[in-house]
């Protein structure tokens, strides 16, 4: 693994050493529903993830074996999304590595919601990095939908999957229109809104839930709902981040408002 770019903020702000990790686990993982790991190596991997040392998180997770798929794939996906150049070979390679790991996890742990979720998450980010239209032609859309549905069937309160499914519907409609989107992919604006609203209900302080809801609204309705889009971005930008991922989410919201 080549050297990854560093998290550009003070990691001390998000240090969950010792018992602090377990004490704060519920709020740190409200969105992904990952259970607290008994394995100490995986605990260290999650500590690395939360403080923004994404490369170390992946290395520790892989050291623990495929059981570390969730932290490895989340760290890889968040890192590539925010800290690699959009559409670069390195960014795409990160997503592809996570997709491959997730496929193995689905086979090994079919009853783990996050085997399916992080497969969909990294496929979605991969699609954005190569263009949604190109990804749809490759049949990626169906794979994303299948994995998100599998995740939600296993864990209906998986807020990040609800957000992702909302965005799936919105992006399909934005790229191919309501008619083809509905007939070919089963996409609809009503379904998108249902998933976005449920995600916010499950994780009302989550910056990414607000950001993706805003993105979805704009994809579906454009400037007609501009005020709502702006309000969602403002709420995301004002969130006090709990960890490095949320800090990157908040910074992205602030950038959109500038």
Secondary structure, DSSP 8 states (H G I E B T S, - for coil): -------SS-GGGG---TTHHHHTHHHHTTTT-----S-HHHHHHHHHHHHT-HHHHHHHHHHT-GGGHHHHHHHHHHHHHHHS-TT-HHHHHHHHHHHHHHHHHHHH-TT-HHHHHHHHHHHHHHHHHH-HHHHHHTTHHHHHHHHHHHHHHH-TT-HHHHHHHHHHHHHHHHHH-HHHHHHHH---HHHHHHHHHHHHHH-TT-HHHHHHHHHHHHHHHGGGGHHHHHHHHHHHHT---SSHHHHHHHHHHHHHH-
